[in-house]
Structures are given as structure tokens and as C-alpha cells.
Amino acid sequence: MRFGAPSFLPLLVLPAALMLLWSWQLWRRRADARAFMRRRQVPVNERIPFFGELLFWFFLVLASGTAILALAKPQAVTSLVRTAGVDLVVLQDGSASMHVTDVKGNRWQRSMRLLRTLGEALRWDNDRVALALFAHMATPQIRLTKDPNTYFFFLDHLEDRSPFRLEDDGTWDTNIERGIYWGMRLIEKDEELRKTAALTAKLPEANNARAFVLISDGQSWSGEVAKSLALANGRGIPVTVVGVGTTAGGIIPDPKREQGQAAVRSVLNRAELTRIATAGGGRYYEMDRETDREIANAIIDTTRRRAGTTGIQEGMRDLYWNFLFAGGVFLVLGVLFLRDRTALALQLAAASAVLIFVQSLF
């Protein structure tokens, strides 16, 4: 415990002296009670209260002591072990199948709602997020940042529809390998920036735990995906997969489909997504099988458990009102032991004066 105004602490000598005087008065009271009982003869077993009204003065001295401590502005020193933050690199599928409406809105809009919940679950003091979209090619949107305004700004502009147009041939492909590759590029770029900034001492060294968050409806397994997952595993970055869509699926809207041409149906490829998550050292989640809040918290908690610590942070907690409240409690307890009506009237008048004074301050 520390004191913000230690100059008031010497005043504690007064309640200490009063406590010694109170102890002497108690000793005198007990001596007088014993002498009185030896001289007085009555036919019943007579009892004399041990403290009598001395308890009022005992609690009054305690109240004065706590009031002096409150004036000294006591502060409790608190120690908190700070854990490092998390770096989440979101790899969002933007291929043509994300336009299927087998979920509320469509798969793309459903994914954006999850990403918004993920952003709301982050602490944003040390936590950072990056975002990359992919179809046949990948397009990075946000590099690793701990600015929530940047993150939610992009979500607001991506919420309605994917930037990959259905009219483009490149949209009709789900190249997860390319998405993971650009996720690695985002991490490498962040490391490069931090090495440069370390020379000028602009940025502290980061020890955040990293993870990829892949959101997709699936694709066929390929050797290229296996190579990308091996690269991520080699850097110690797990790949968590979140599936979107249903096993019943739906028709992909094709503005270029000619009359009589067969429509393309897309279903959630749960088996392949689970396989990617297992090979990537992460877990598989599925939207609407679990709530968005549960998925977001599980991803963040799992990643944070892998993070290190940033040391012990000391803080201060003000105890002024705690001691002032304790003084009031002691005073109320003391009044309960008063029996003299004059003393009770004086206490009531003093309490009223204090209340009027405090009210005038506000």
C-alpha cells in the first residue's frame, strides 16, 4: 500500500494515544466493577456490562483513524501479468460459390457478419488483424493492424458483395493455396517493417501468437494446398478453418449462363475443410452449427494461449472511499452502543451538520 499524501500520517498519533487512554479507562472500569461486586450483596446474580458505553468511544477512535488514513490518499499496488496479443490473418474466400443463398443473405454476407463479431471480440490493445481475399488470385486488403477503425471500415465496404465479379473468369475458382501464400506474405511484410522500425526504435518487438483464419465453403484437395500448409506449419502458424454454407447447397448465379446450359451447384465441402484444418494444425468450425460469438471467442482464446507474456505491469487502485466508508461503518456501530439520550441527540446533530456540509459541496 502506498499513500498519495503521507503528510497526514503523523496525525495517527492522536487516535493511538486515545486508544491507550481508552484501554486505561477500560481497566479502571473493570477494577471498579470488581470492587463494587465485592461490596454489594443482592439475592440475584447481578451482571455488569463488560464495556458499557466505552464501546462507543472505541469505534469513534477507529473511525477517526480510518478518516486520517483516507486523508492520506491510500493506494493499493496491484500487479498484473500481461499476456501478449494475437495476430490473426483472415483469409476470406471470395469465389463465385460465395454468392450462393443457402444461408441468410448469401455465403459472402454471412462471412462478413462473422468477421464483424470477430473484430468485436478482440481487445485491440495488442491484438492485430490482417485481411486477404482470394478466388483464383488473392488480393490483400489490410496488413496487420491494431486499429479497429481500419478493420471495420473495410468490412463496411465489403459487407454487401464480394469485390470479385461473377462476370470475371478468375472468380470461378477457389484457390486456397494462393490465399495462404498471401497470408504468409502479409506476415513477412510485417516482420520486415518491424525490423526496419527497430533500428529507429519506433516499434517495440512483437511476440504475438499468430494464426490463419480461413473462411470458405471448400475445394478439392490438391498438392499445392499441402505445400502451403507445410510452409505455414514450418513457421508455427496454425490454420483454423471456418466453413460457410450447407450440405444441401444451392445454385451459383451465373450472369453469362446461356439458356439451356446446366447450372452449377455448390455445396459445403465439410470433409475437405476438416482435412485442411487437421493438416494445418488448427480446428474446424462451421457457421450456424455454433454461434458467431462462440467461434470468435474459441479462435481468439486458442491463439492467445499460445502467446507469451509481456512482463508484469504494476497498477494503482485508489482506496480513499474504502477507508472513508469504513470510518462511517465504525461510527454507526459506535452509536448503537449509546444509551444516554443527550449523547444520542448530540450525535444526531453532528451527523445532520456533516450531511448539510457535504450537500453544500455538490
C-alpha positions as CSV (number, residue, x, y, z in Angstrom):
1,M,0.0,0.0,0.0
2,R,1.2,3.5,-0.8
3,F,-0.1,6.9,0.3
4,G,-0.5,9.9,-2.1
5,A,-0.5,12.4,0.8
6,P,1.8,10.9,3.5
7,S,2.0,14.2,5.4
8,F,-1.3,13.3,7.1
9,L,0.0,10.0,8.6
10,P,1.7,11.7,11.7
11,L,-1.9,12.6,12.8
12,L,-2.4,8.9,13.6
13,V,-0.5,9.6,16.8
14,L,-3.7,11.1,18.1
15,P,-6.0,8.1,17.7
16,A,-3.1,5.9,19.0
17,A,-2.9,8.0,22.2
18,L,-6.7,7.9,22.5
19,M,-6.7,4.2,22.2
20,L,-4.2,3.9,25.1
21,L,-6.4,6.2,27.1
22,W,-9.4,4.1,26.2
23,S,-7.6,0.9,27.4
24,W,-6.8,2.7,30.7
25,Q,-10.4,3.6,31.1
26,L,-11.5,0.0,30.4
27,W,-9.0,-1.2,33.1
28,R,-10.4,1.3,35.6
29,R,-14.0,0.3,34.7
30,R,-13.2,-3.4,35.3
31,A,-11.4,-2.6,38.6
32,D,-14.4,-0.5,39.8
33,A,-16.8,-3.3,38.8
34,R,-14.9,-5.9,40.7
35,A,-14.7,-3.7,43.8
36,F,-18.4,-2.9,43.5
37,M,-19.4,-6.6,43.3
38,R,-17.3,-7.4,46.4
39,R,-19.2,-4.8,48.5
40,R,-22.7,-5.2,47.1
41,Q,-24.8,-8.1,48.3
42,V,-28.0,-8.9,46.4
43,P,-30.1,-12.1,46.3
44,V,-29.8,-12.4,42.4
45,N,-26.8,-12.9,40.2
46,E,-26.1,-9.4,39.1
47,R,-24.2,-8.7,35.8
48,I,-22.4,-5.6,34.8
49,P,-21.7,-5.0,31.1
50,F,-18.0,-5.6,30.3
51,F,-17.6,-2.5,28.1
52,G,-20.7,-0.4,28.7
53,E,-20.7,2.8,26.6
54,L,-16.9,2.5,26.2
55,L,-17.6,0.6,23.0
56,F,-18.9,3.9,21.5
57,W,-15.6,5.6,22.2
58,F,-13.7,2.5,20.8
59,F,-15.5,2.7,17.5
60,L,-15.2,6.5,17.5
61,V,-11.4,6.2,17.8
62,L,-11.3,3.6,15.0
63,A,-13.4,6.0,12.8
64,S,-11.0,8.8,13.4
65,G,-8.1,6.6,12.5
66,T,-9.7,5.5,9.2
67,A,-10.6,9.1,8.4
68,I,-7.0,10.1,8.8
69,L,-5.9,7.2,6.6
70,A,-8.4,8.3,4.0
71,L,-7.0,11.9,4.0
72,A,-3.6,10.3,3.3
73,K,-5.0,9.0,0.0
74,P,-4.2,5.3,0.3
75,Q,-3.5,3.4,-2.9
76,A,-3.2,-0.4,-3.3
77,V,-0.4,-1.6,-5.6
78,T,-1.7,-4.2,-8.0
79,S,0.4,-6.5,-10.2
80,L,-0.9,-7.9,-13.4
81,V,0.8,-10.4,-15.7
82,R,0.2,-9.1,-19.2
83,T,-0.1,-11.7,-21.9
84,A,1.0,-10.9,-25.5
85,G,-1.6,-10.2,-28.1
86,V,-2.7,-12.2,-31.1
87,D,-2.1,-11.7,-34.8
88,L,-5.0,-13.1,-36.8
89,V,-4.6,-13.2,-40.6
90,V,-8.1,-13.7,-42.1
91,L,-8.2,-15.5,-45.5
92,Q,-11.7,-14.8,-46.9
93,D,-13.0,-16.9,-49.8
94,G,-14.5,-14.6,-52.5
95,S,-15.1,-17.1,-55.3
96,A,-18.3,-17.4,-57.2
97,S,-19.7,-20.1,-54.8
98,M,-19.8,-17.4,-52.1
99,H,-22.8,-15.9,-53.9
100,V,-25.0,-19.0,-53.1
101,T,-28.0,-18.1,-51.0
102,D,-28.3,-21.3,-48.9
103,V,-27.6,-19.2,-45.8
104,K,-29.2,-15.9,-44.7
105,G,-28.4,-13.4,-47.4
106,N,-25.6,-15.4,-49.1
107,R,-22.4,-17.0,-48.0
108,W,-20.3,-13.9,-48.5
109,Q,-22.7,-11.7,-46.4
110,R,-22.8,-14.5,-43.7
111,S,-19.0,-14.5,-43.6
112,M,-18.9,-10.7,-43.1
113,R,-21.2,-11.0,-40.1
114,L,-18.8,-13.5,-38.5
115,L,-15.8,-11.2,-39.2
116,R,-17.6,-8.3,-37.6
117,T,-18.2,-10.5,-34.5
118,L,-14.5,-11.5,-34.5
119,G,-13.5,-7.8,-34.5
120,E,-15.8,-7.1,-31.6
121,A,-14.2,-9.9,-29.6
122,L,-10.7,-8.6,-29.9
123,R,-9.0,-6.4,-27.3
124,W,-7.4,-4.1,-29.8
125,D,-4.6,-3.0,-27.4
126,N,-2.1,-5.6,-28.6
127,D,-4.3,-7.7,-30.8
128,R,-3.9,-7.2,-34.6
129,V,-5.8,-8.4,-37.7
130,A,-4.9,-8.7,-41.4
131,L,-7.3,-9.5,-44.2
132,A,-6.8,-11.1,-47.6
133,L,-9.4,-12.1,-50.1
134,F,-8.9,-14.9,-52.6
135,A,-10.6,-16.6,-55.6
136,H,-8.3,-17.7,-58.4
137,M,-6.0,-14.9,-57.3
138,A,-5.5,-13.3,-53.9
139,T,-5.9,-9.6,-53.1
140,P,-4.6,-8.4,-49.7
141,Q,-6.9,-5.8,-48.1
142,I,-5.5,-4.9,-44.7
143,R,-2.0,-5.5,-43.4
144,L,-1.6,-6.4,-39.7
145,T,-3.1,-3.5,-37.7
146,K,-4.4,-2.9,-34.3
147,D,-6.6,-0.1,-35.4
148,P,-10.3,-1.2,-35.2
149,N,-11.4,1.7,-37.4
150,T,-9.4,0.4,-40.3
151,Y,-10.8,-3.1,-39.9
152,F,-14.4,-2.1,-39.6
153,F,-14.1,0.4,-42.4
154,F,-13.2,-2.4,-44.8
155,L,-16.0,-4.6,-43.5
156,D,-18.5,-1.8,-44.1
157,H,-17.4,-1.5,-47.7
158,L,-17.2,-5.3,-48.3
159,E,-20.4,-6.2,-46.4
160,D,-22.8,-6.3,-49.4
161,R,-20.9,-8.2,-52.1
162,S,-17.5,-9.6,-52.9
163,P,-15.1,-7.5,-55.0
164,F,-14.6,-10.5,-57.3
165,R,-17.3,-10.1,-60.0
166,L,-19.2,-13.1,-61.3
167,E,-18.5,-11.9,-64.9
168,D,-14.8,-12.5,-64.4
169,D,-13.4,-16.0,-65.1
170,G,-11.0,-15.8,-62.2
171,T,-13.9,-15.6,-59.8
172,W,-14.9,-19.2,-60.7
173,D,-12.1,-20.8,-58.8
174,T,-11.3,-21.4,-55.1
175,N,-7.5,-21.2,-54.8
176,I,-6.9,-21.7,-51.1
177,E,-3.2,-22.3,-51.8
178,R,-3.0,-18.7,-53.1
179,G,-4.8,-17.3,-50.1
180,I,-2.4,-19.0,-47.6
181,Y,0.6,-17.8,-49.7
182,W,-0.6,-14.2,-49.5
183,G,-1.2,-14.6,-45.8
184,M,2.4,-15.6,-45.4
185,R,3.4,-12.5,-47.4
186,L,1.4,-10.3,-45.0
187,I,3.3,-11.7,-42.1
188,E,6.7,-11.4,-43.8
189,K,5.9,-7.8,-44.7
190,D,5.0,-7.1,-41.1
191,E,8.3,-8.6,-39.9
192,E,10.2,-6.5,-42.5
193,L,8.6,-3.3,-41.3
194,R,9.3,-4.1,-37.7
195,K,13.0,-4.9,-38.4
196,T,13.3,-1.5,-40.1
197,A,11.4,0.3,-37.3
198,A,13.6,-1.4,-34.7
199,L,16.6,0.5,-36.0
200,T,14.9,3.8,-35.2
201,A,13.1,2.5,-32.0
202,K,9.7,3.4,-33.3
203,L,8.1,0.0,-32.8
204,P,8.5,-2.5,-29.9
205,E,9.4,-6.1,-30.6
206,A,6.2,-8.1,-31.1
207,N,5.7,-11.6,-29.6
208,N,2.1,-12.0,-30.6
209,A,0.8,-15.5,-31.3
210,R,-0.1,-15.9,-35.0
211,A,-2.9,-17.8,-36.7
212,F,-4.6,-18.0,-40.1
213,V,-8.4,-17.9,-40.1
214,L,-9.6,-19.5,-43.4
215,I,-13.2,-18.9,-44.2
216,S,-14.5,-20.8,-47.2
217,D,-17.1,-23.3,-48.5
218,G,-14.3,-25.7,-49.6
219,Q,-12.5,-27.0,-52.6
220,S,-10.9,-30.2,-53.9
221,W,-7.7,-31.2,-52.1
222,S,-4.5,-30.5,-54.1
223,G,-0.8,-30.9,-53.7
224,E,-0.4,-27.1,-53.8
225,V,-2.6,-26.7,-50.7
226,A,-0.5,-29.3,-48.9
227,K,2.7,-27.3,-49.8
228,S,1.2,-24.1,-48.4
229,L,0.1,-25.8,-45.2
230,A,3.5,-27.2,-44.8
231,L,5.0,-23.8,-45.2
232,A,2.6,-22.4,-42.5
233,N,3.4,-25.3,-40.2
234,G,7.1,-24.6,-40.6
235,R,6.6,-21.1,-39.3
236,G,4.5,-22.4,-36.4
237,I,1.3,-20.8,-37.7
238,P,-1.8,-22.9,-37.4
239,V,-4.6,-22.7,-39.9
240,T,-8.1,-22.5,-38.4
241,V,-10.9,-23.2,-40.9
242,V,-14.4,-21.9,-40.7
243,G,-16.9,-23.4,-43.1
244,V,-19.8,-21.4,-44.5
245,G,-22.8,-22.9,-46.4
246,T,-24.9,-26.0,-46.1
247,T,-24.5,-29.6,-47.4
248,A,-27.7,-29.1,-49.4
249,G,-26.1,-26.2,-51.2
250,G,-27.6,-24.0,-53.9
251,I,-27.2,-22.8,-57.4
252,I,-24.4,-20.3,-58.2
253,P,-25.8,-17.3,-60.0
254,D,-24.1,-17.1,-63.4
255,P,-24.9,-13.9,-65.4
256,K,-23.2,-15.4,-68.5
257,R,-25.1,-18.7,-68.5
258,E,-26.9,-19.3,-71.7
259,Q,-30.4,-20.7,-72.0
260,G,-30.4,-24.4,-71.8
261,Q,-26.9,-24.6,-70.2
262,A,-26.7,-26.6,-67.0
263,A,-26.5,-24.6,-63.8
264,V,-23.6,-25.1,-61.4
265,R,-24.5,-26.2,-57.9
266,S,-22.2,-25.6,-54.9
267,V,-22.4,-27.5,-51.5
268,L,-20.3,-27.1,-48.3
269,N,-17.3,-29.4,-48.7
270,R,-17.1,-30.2,-45.0
271,A,-14.7,-33.2,-45.4
272,E,-12.1,-31.3,-47.3
273,L,-12.2,-28.3,-45.0
274,T,-11.8,-30.5,-42.0
275,R,-8.8,-32.1,-43.7
276,I,-7.2,-28.7,-44.3
277,A,-7.7,-27.8,-40.7
278,T,-6.2,-31.0,-39.5
279,A,-3.2,-30.7,-41.8
280,G,-2.8,-27.1,-40.8
281,G,-2.6,-27.8,-37.1
282,G,-5.9,-25.9,-36.4
283,R,-9.5,-26.7,-35.8
284,Y,-12.6,-26.7,-38.0
285,Y,-15.7,-24.6,-37.1
286,E,-18.9,-24.3,-39.0
287,M,-21.2,-21.3,-39.1
288,D,-24.7,-21.8,-37.7
289,R,-23.6,-25.0,-36.1
290,E,-22.1,-22.8,-33.5
291,T,-22.8,-19.1,-32.8
292,D,-20.6,-16.5,-34.2
293,R,-19.6,-15.4,-30.7
294,E,-18.6,-18.9,-29.7
295,I,-16.5,-19.3,-32.9
296,A,-14.8,-15.9,-32.4
297,N,-14.0,-16.5,-28.7
298,A,-12.7,-20.0,-29.4
299,I,-10.4,-18.8,-32.1
300,I,-9.0,-15.9,-30.1
301,D,-8.7,-18.0,-26.8
302,T,-6.9,-20.8,-28.6
303,T,-4.4,-18.4,-30.2
304,R,-3.9,-16.4,-27.0
305,R,-3.0,-19.5,-25.0
306,R,0.0,-19.8,-27.4
307,A,1.1,-16.3,-26.7
308,G,3.9,-15.4,-24.3
309,T,3.9,-12.7,-21.6
310,T,5.0,-9.1,-21.8
311,G,6.0,-9.0,-18.2
312,I,4.3,-7.8,-15.0
313,Q,2.5,-4.5,-15.1
314,E,2.0,-2.6,-11.9
315,G,-1.1,-0.5,-11.3
316,M,-2.6,1.6,-8.5
317,R,-6.1,1.4,-7.1
318,D,-7.4,4.3,-5.1
319,L,-8.7,3.2,-1.6
320,Y,-9.9,6.6,-0.4
321,W,-13.6,5.8,-0.5
322,N,-13.0,2.4,1.1
323,F,-11.4,3.9,4.2
324,L,-14.0,6.6,4.3
325,F,-16.8,4.1,4.1
326,A,-15.1,2.0,6.9
327,G,-15.0,5.1,9.1
328,G,-18.7,5.6,8.6
329,V,-19.4,2.0,9.5
330,F,-17.3,2.3,12.7
331,L,-19.3,5.4,13.6
332,V,-22.6,3.8,13.1
333,L,-21.6,0.8,15.1
334,G,-20.5,3.1,18.0
335,V,-23.8,4.9,18.0
336,L,-25.6,1.5,18.5
337,F,-23.9,1.2,22.0
338,L,-25.0,4.6,23.2
339,R,-27.7,4.6,25.9
340,D,-27.6,8.3,27.1
341,R,-30.3,10.3,25.3
342,T,-28.2,13.5,25.5
343,A,-25.3,11.8,23.7
344,L,-27.6,10.4,21.1
345,A,-29.0,13.9,20.4
346,L,-25.5,15.3,20.1
347,Q,-24.6,12.5,17.6
348,L,-27.7,13.1,15.6
349,A,-27.0,16.9,15.4
350,A,-23.4,16.2,14.4
351,A,-24.5,13.8,11.6
352,S,-27.0,16.3,10.3
353,A,-24.4,19.0,10.2
354,V,-22.0,16.8,8.3
355,L,-24.7,15.9,5.7
356,I,-25.6,19.6,5.2
357,F,-21.9,20.4,4.7
358,V,-21.4,17.6,2.2
359,Q,-24.5,18.6,0.3
360,S,-23.3,22.2,0.1
361,L,-20.1,20.9,-1.6
362,F,-22.1,19.5,-4.5
